[in-house]
Amino acid sequence: METIITIHIEKLPEGVYLATSDTLQGLVAQGRTISETLEIARDVAKMLLEAGQEPEKELLFVEESFDYPLIVGM
C-alpha cells in the first residue's frame, strides 16, 4: 500500500537540503541534492511507519491518478 506524506524541503546555508514533515513526526532527512533528500526521506518514512510511528495527520492513500507539483529551475 502506498501513502502520501507531506514533507517540507529547505536549502540550508551550508548548501545541503533538509526535509521534515508535520505529517509524520520524526521524519528528518538531509541530502546534497533535492533528489537525494527525497530518496532518504522516503526511506526514513518507511522505517518510521514500519516501526509503528503514528502519523500526526491522516495519511492520504495514492489513487490511480494524482497531481504532482513539478518544480523546474530556470
Buried (B, 14 or more C-beta within 10 A) or exposed (E): EEBEBEBEBEEEEEEBBBBBBEBBEEBEBBBEEBEBBBEBBBEBBEEBBEEEBEBEEEBEEEEEEEEEEEEEEE
